[in-house]
């Protein structure tokens, strides 16, 4: 049978994954923002009123 893929070195794969994640977390901290921003929806029972002013004067 023909081998299409090389054997997987699980230790090296684990070390590579750990290195990638460590660098990602460090770069994410340097950037100062999280790529996973989970926010809950804001549900209020207050009605929204629209502004009826002159938009040309507000600019």
MOPAC internal coordinates of N, CA, C and O (Angstrom, degrees):
PM7 1SCF
backbone

  N    0.0000 0     0.00 0     0.00 0    0    0    0
  C    1.4512 1     0.00 0     0.00 0    1    0    0
  C    1.5338 1   108.89 1     0.00 0    2    1    0
  O    1.2310 1   120.45 1   -38.74 1    3    2    1
  N    1.3074 1   116.74 1   141.26 1    3    2    1
  C    1.4567 1   121.92 1  -177.31 1    5    3    2
  C    1.5216 1   109.66 1   -84.93 1    6    5    3
  O    1.2310 1   120.93 1   -46.63 1    7    6    5
  N    1.3326 1   115.82 1   133.37 1    7    6    5
  C    1.4612 1   120.19 1   176.16 1    9    7    6
  C    1.5194 1   108.74 1   -86.40 1   10    9    7
  O    1.2310 1   120.65 1   -60.53 1   11   10    9
  N    1.3236 1   116.37 1   119.47 1   11   10    9
  C    1.4555 1   120.56 1   178.57 1   13   11   10
  C    1.5193 1   111.74 1   -89.64 1   14   13   11
  O    1.2310 1   120.80 1   148.48 1   15   14   13
  N    1.3107 1   116.07 1   -31.52 1   15   14   13
  C    1.4594 1   121.14 1  -177.61 1   17   15   14
  C    1.5187 1   109.86 1  -121.36 1   18   17   15
  O    1.2310 1   121.26 1   -31.63 1   19   18   17
  N    1.3226 1   115.19 1   148.37 1   19   18   17
  C    1.4576 1   118.99 1   174.70 1   21   19   18
  C    1.5263 1   108.46 1   -73.71 1   22   21   19
  O    1.2310 1   121.50 1   -18.65 1   23   22   21
  N    1.3138 1   114.73 1   161.35 1   23   22   21
  C    1.4580 1   118.91 1   176.01 1   25   23   22
  C    1.5180 1   109.63 1   -65.52 1   26   25   23
  O    1.2310 1   120.94 1   -34.00 1   27   26   25
  N    1.3153 1   115.81 1   146.00 1   27   26   25
  C    1.4610 1   121.59 1  -178.05 1   29   27   26
  C    1.5212 1   109.50 1   -87.00 1   30   29   27
  O    1.2310 1   120.90 1   -52.67 1   31   30   29
  N    1.3184 1   115.88 1   127.33 1   31   30   29
  C    1.4583 1   121.73 1   174.25 1   33   31   30
  C    1.5322 1   106.60 1   -91.92 1   34   33   31
  O    1.2310 1   120.62 1   -80.51 1   35   34   33
  N    1.3151 1   116.43 1    99.49 1   35   34   33
  C    1.4611 1   121.23 1  -173.25 1   37   35   34
  C    1.5263 1   112.28 1   -64.26 1   38   37   35
  O    1.2310 1   119.74 1   144.28 1   39   38   37
  N    1.3096 1   118.11 1   -35.72 1   39   38   37
  C    1.4714 1   120.26 1   178.64 1   41   39   38
  C    1.5216 1   111.07 1   -64.91 1   42   41   39
  O    1.2310 1   120.68 1   134.37 1   43   42   41
  N    1.3326 1   116.31 1   -45.63 1   43   42   41
  C    1.4592 1   119.99 1  -179.48 1   45   43   42
  C    1.5310 1   110.64 1   -68.02 1   46   45   43
  O    1.2310 1   120.26 1   142.70 1   47   46   45
  N    1.3255 1   117.11 1   -37.30 1   47   46   45
  C    1.4632 1   120.78 1   177.48 1   49   47   46
  C    1.5179 1   110.41 1   -62.82 1   50   49   47
  O    1.2310 1   120.66 1   137.58 1   51   50   49
  N    1.3305 1   116.35 1   -42.42 1   51   50   49
  C    1.4634 1   120.90 1   178.57 1   53   51   50
  C    1.5268 1   110.47 1   -64.13 1   54   53   51
  O    1.2310 1   120.27 1   137.64 1   55   54   53
  N    1.3240 1   117.08 1   -42.36 1   55   54   53
  C    1.4680 1   121.08 1   179.44 1   57   55   54
  C    1.5259 1   110.81 1   -65.51 1   58   57   55
  O    1.2310 1   120.20 1   139.72 1   59   58   57
  N    1.3261 1   117.22 1   -40.28 1   59   58   57
  C    1.4660 1   120.72 1   178.43 1   61   59   58
  C    1.5261 1   111.01 1   -64.26 1   62   61   59
  O    1.2310 1   120.48 1   135.99 1   63   62   61
  N    1.3208 1   116.69 1   -44.01 1   63   62   61
  C    1.4663 1   120.49 1   179.82 1   65   63   62
  C    1.5243 1   110.63 1   -64.06 1   66   65   63
  O    1.2310 1   120.31 1   138.14 1   67   66   65
  N    1.3107 1   117.02 1   -41.86 1   67   66   65
  C    1.4650 1   121.05 1   179.24 1   69   67   66
  C    1.5326 1   110.66 1   -62.58 1   70   69   67
  O    1.2310 1   120.31 1   139.00 1   71   70   69
  N    1.3237 1   117.02 1   -41.00 1   71   70   69
  C    1.4618 1   121.72 1   179.71 1   73   71   70
  C    1.5326 1   110.96 1   -65.58 1   74   73   71
  O    1.2310 1   120.35 1   136.92 1   75   74   73
  N    1.3139 1   116.94 1   -43.08 1   75   74   73
  C    1.4693 1   120.69 1   178.99 1   77   75   74
  C    1.5182 1   110.19 1   -62.46 1   78   77   75
  O    1.2310 1   120.04 1   134.08 1   79   78   77
  N    1.3328 1   117.53 1   -45.92 1   79   78   77
  C    1.4643 1   120.63 1  -179.00 1   81   79   78
  C    1.5228 1   111.52 1   -66.90 1   82   81   79
  O    1.2310 1   120.15 1   143.13 1   83   82   81
  N    1.3265 1   117.31 1   -36.87 1   83   82   81
  C    1.4657 1   120.15 1   179.15 1   85   83   82
  C    1.5252 1   109.92 1   -64.08 1   86   85   83
  O    1.2310 1   120.27 1   135.27 1   87   86   85
  N    1.3158 1   117.08 1   -44.73 1   87   86   85
  C    1.4647 1   120.38 1   178.31 1   89   87   86
  C    1.5192 1   111.45 1   -65.91 1   90   89   87
  O    1.2310 1   120.07 1   141.26 1   91   90   89
  N    1.3250 1   117.47 1   -38.74 1   91   90   89
  C    1.4595 1   120.86 1   179.62 1   93   91   90
  C    1.5262 1   110.30 1   -62.94 1   94   93   91
  O    1.2310 1   120.12 1   132.98 1   95   94   93
  N    1.3124 1   117.37 1   -47.02 1   95   94   93
  C    1.4694 1   120.78 1  -179.76 1   97   95   94
  C    1.5264 1   110.90 1   -62.56 1   98   97   95
  O    1.2310 1   120.26 1   140.71 1   99   98   97
  N    1.3308 1   117.11 1   -39.29 1   99   98   97
  C    1.4625 1   120.95 1   179.03 1  101   99   98
  C    1.5238 1   110.15 1   -65.18 1  102  101   99
  O    1.2310 1   120.33 1   133.63 1  103  102  101
  N    1.3083 1   116.98 1   -46.37 1  103  102  101
  C    1.4671 1   120.26 1   179.94 1  105  103  102
  C    1.5234 1   111.46 1   -66.41 1  106  105  103
  O    1.2310 1   120.31 1   145.75 1  107  106  105
  N    1.3200 1   117.02 1   -34.25 1  107  106  105
  C    1.4645 1   120.94 1   177.35 1  109  107  106
  C    1.5289 1   110.19 1   -65.04 1  110  109  107
  O    1.2310 1   120.06 1   139.58 1  111  110  109
  N    1.3406 1   117.49 1   -40.42 1  111  110  109
  C    1.4675 1   120.65 1   177.12 1  113  111  110
  C    1.5201 1   111.05 1   -66.11 1  114  113  111
  O    1.2310 1   120.10 1   139.85 1  115  114  113
  N    1.3382 1   117.42 1   -40.15 1  115  114  113
  C    1.4639 1   120.89 1   178.75 1  117  115  114
  C    1.5247 1   110.22 1   -63.15 1  118  117  115
  O    1.2310 1   120.21 1   139.30 1  119  118  117
  N    1.3264 1   117.20 1   -40.70 1  119  118  117
  C    1.4621 1   121.35 1  -179.57 1  121  119  118
  C    1.5222 1   111.26 1   -67.43 1  122  121  119
  O    1.2310 1   120.33 1   153.85 1  123  122  121
  N    1.3252 1   116.98 1   -26.15 1  123  122  121
  C    1.4569 1   120.57 1   177.02 1  125  123  122
  C    1.5089 1   114.47 1    79.43 1  126  125  123
  O    1.2310 1   120.35 1  -165.46 1  127  126  125
  N    1.3154 1   116.94 1    14.54 1  127  126  125
  C    1.4553 1   118.35 1   176.88 1  129  127  126
  C    1.5152 1   109.48 1  -142.82 1  130  129  127
  O    1.2310 1   121.43 1   -27.97 1  131  130  129
  N    1.2958 1   114.87 1   152.03 1  131  130  129
  C    1.4459 1   120.84 1  -179.08 1  133  131  130
  C    1.5196 1   109.42 1   -97.46 1  134  133  131
  O    1.2310 1   120.55 1   -40.09 1  135  134  133
  N    1.3110 1   116.56 1   139.91 1  135  134  133
  C    1.4574 1   119.59 1   177.23 1  137  135  134
  C    1.5187 1   111.44 1   -79.96 1  138  137  135
  O    1.2310 1   120.66 1   166.51 1  139  138  137
  N    1.3011 1   116.35 1   -13.49 1  139  138  137
  C    1.4574 1   120.56 1   179.15 1  141  139  138
  C    1.5177 1   107.77 1  -114.40 1  142  141  139
  O    1.2310 1   120.84 1   -93.76 1  143  142  141
  N    1.3091 1   116.00 1    86.24 1  143  142  141
  C    1.4544 1   121.07 1   178.04 1  145  143  142
  C    1.5226 1   108.72 1   -98.87 1  146  145  143
  O    1.2310 1   121.08 1   -79.18 1  147  146  145
  N    1.3003 1   115.53 1   100.82 1  147  146  145
  C    1.4547 1   119.88 1   177.69 1  149  147  146
  C    1.5142 1   108.49 1   -92.56 1  150  149  147
  O    1.2310 1   120.92 1   -57.57 1  151  150  149
  N    1.3042 1   115.84 1   122.43 1  151  150  149
  C    1.4518 1   120.29 1   179.74 1  153  151  150
  C    1.5191 1   108.57 1  -128.55 1  154  153  151
  O    1.2310 1   121.26 1   -42.87 1  155  154  153
  N    1.3027 1   115.19 1   137.13 1  155  154  153
  C    1.4503 1   120.06 1   176.25 1  157  155  154
  C    1.5199 1   109.26 1   -78.86 1  158  157  155
  O    1.2310 1   120.46 1   -33.83 1  159  158  157
  N    1.3144 1   116.73 1   146.17 1  159  158  157
  C    1.4628 1   118.16 1   176.46 1  161  159  158
  C    1.5204 1   110.01 1   -68.31 1  162  161  159
  O    1.2310 1   121.04 1   -35.01 1  163  162  161
  N    1.3197 1   115.61 1   144.99 1  163  162  161
  C    1.4581 1   120.82 1   179.00 1  165  163  162
  C    1.5230 1   107.76 1   -95.73 1  166  165  163
  O    1.2310 1   121.30 1   -65.67 1  167  166  165
  N    1.3007 1   115.12 1   114.33 1  167  166  165
  C    1.4613 1   120.90 1  -178.97 1  169  167  166
  C    1.5191 1   107.73 1  -112.72 1  170  169  167
  O    1.2310 1   120.88 1   -60.87 1  171  170  169
  N    1.3188 1   115.91 1   119.13 1  171  170  169
  C    1.4577 1   120.60 1   177.94 1  173  171  170
  C    1.5170 1   108.71 1  -126.21 1  174  173  171
  O    1.2310 1   121.04 1   -24.03 1  175  174  173
  N    1.3226 1   115.62 1   155.97 1  175  174  173
  C    1.4594 1   119.56 1   176.53 1  177  175  174
  C    1.5220 1   111.20 1   -98.73 1  178  177  175
  O    1.2310 1   120.89 1  -172.17 1  179  178  177
  N    1.3334 1   115.90 1     7.83 1  179  178  177
  C    1.4559 1   120.02 1   179.01 1  181  179  178
  C    1.5288 1   109.52 1   -83.06 1  182  181  179
  O    1.2310 1   120.60 1   -45.87 1  183  182  181
  N    1.3330 1   116.46 1   134.13 1  183  182  181
  C    1.4676 1   118.47 1   179.00 1  185  183  182
  C    1.5268 1   110.73 1   -72.42 1  186  185  183
  O    1.2310 1   121.37 1   -30.45 1  187  186  185
  N    1.3066 1   114.99 1   149.55 1  187  186  185
  C    1.4613 1   120.03 1   177.34 1  189  187  186
  C    1.5210 1   107.83 1   -93.61 1  190  189  187
  O    1.2310 1   120.79 1   -49.84 1  191  190  189
  N    1.3169 1   116.09 1   130.16 1  191  190  189
  C    1.4590 1   119.35 1   177.13 1  193  191  190
  C    1.5183 1   108.50 1  -105.34 1  194  193  191
  O    1.2310 1   120.97 1   -41.69 1  195  194  193
  N    1.3108 1   115.75 1   138.31 1  195  194  193
  C    1.4476 1   120.36 1   179.46 1  197  195  194
  C    1.5159 1   109.70 1   -91.17 1  198  197  195
  O    1.2310 1   121.14 1   -31.53 1  199  198  197
  N    1.3133 1   115.43 1   148.47 1  199  198  197
  C    1.4498 1   121.16 1   178.77 1  201  199  198
  C    1.5250 1   108.90 1   -75.32 1  202  201  199
  O    1.2310 1   121.00 1   -50.02 1  203  202  201
  N    1.3436 1   115.69 1   129.98 1  203  202  201
  C    1.4574 1   120.05 1   179.44 1  205  203  202
  C    1.5177 1   110.90 1  -108.16 1  206  205  203
  O    1.2310 1   120.06 1  -161.56 1  207  206  205
  N    1.3258 1   117.49 1    18.44 1  207  206  205
  C    1.4662 1   121.25 1  -179.23 1  209  207  206
  C    1.5181 1   111.60 1   -78.19 1  210  209  207
  O    1.2310 1   121.47 1    -0.23 1  211  210  209
  N    1.2949 1   114.80 1   179.77 1  211  210  209
  C    1.4510 1   121.85 1   178.52 1  213  211  210
  C    1.5228 1   108.47 1   -83.48 1  214  213  211
  O    1.2310 1   120.22 1   -68.66 1  215  214  213
  N    1.3213 1   117.18 1   111.34 1  215  214  213
  C    1.4600 1   121.14 1  -175.98 1  217  215  214
  C    1.5187 1   111.81 1   -70.33 1  218  217  215
  O    1.2310 1   119.91 1   154.73 1  219  218  217
  N    1.3256 1   117.77 1   -25.27 1  219  218  217
  C    1.4626 1   120.30 1   178.51 1  221  219  218
  C    1.5212 1   110.71 1   -69.05 1  222  221  219
  O    1.2310 1   120.09 1   145.74 1  223  222  221
  N    1.3269 1   117.44 1   -34.26 1  223  222  221
  C    1.4611 1   120.72 1   179.30 1  225  223  222
  C    1.5224 1   111.64 1   -78.02 1  226  225  223
  O    1.2310 1   120.09 1   152.71 1  227  226  225
  N    1.3226 1   117.43 1   -27.29 1  227  226  225
  C    1.4613 1   121.09 1  -178.55 1  229  227  226
  C    1.5292 1   111.82 1   -72.62 1  230  229  227
  O    1.2310 1   120.18 1   157.06 1  231  230  229
  N    1.2995 1   117.25 1   -22.94 1  231  230  229
  C    1.4682 1   120.73 1  -175.26 1  233  231  230
  C    1.4908 1   113.25 1   -74.94 1  234  233  231
  O    1.2310 1   120.10 1   180.00 1  235  234  233

